[in-house]
Amino acid sequence: MIEHFFMCPHCWQEISMLLDPAYSQTYVEDCEVCCNPIELHVDFEEGTLMSFDTKKLGQ
């Protein structure tokens, strides 16, 4: 697991999430600050984070 820091697209606060570098994935997780849902798209290649995108959900 690796810790990745980014800005919440809802409240613009810096938050972090633990990512599993074993595979790429898309999933929804709530912001730990404002509790709004964030769609995350995480792309790994050979254990290296290649891209990390967020999208607002819910508003």
Residue pairs with C-beta under 8 A, 6 or more apart in sequence:
1 18
1 19
1 20
1 21
2 18
2 19
2 21
2 49
3 16
3 17
3 18
3 19
4 16
4 17
4 18
4 19
4 49
4 52
5 14
5 15
5 16
6 14
6 15
6 16
6 17
6 52
6 54
7 13
7 14
7 15
8 14
8 15
8 31
8 33
8 34
8 36
8 38
8 54
9 38
9 54
9 55
9 56
10 31
10 34
10 36
10 38
10 56
10 59
11 31
11 33
11 34
11 36
13 31
13 33
13 34
15 31
15 32
15 33
17 29
17 40
19 42
19 44
19 49
19 52
21 44
21 47
21 48
21 49
22 44
22 47
23 44
24 42
24 43
24 44
25 40
25 41
25 42
26 39
26 40
26 41
26 42
27 39
27 40
28 37
28 38
28 39
28 40
28 57
29 37
29 38
29 40
30 36
30 37
30 38
31 37
31 38
36 56
36 57
36 58
36 59
37 57
37 58
38 54
38 55
38 56
38 57
39 54
39 55
39 56
39 57
40 52
40 53
40 54
41 51
41 52
41 53
41 54
41 55
42 49
42 51
42 52
43 49
43 50
43 51
43 52
44 50
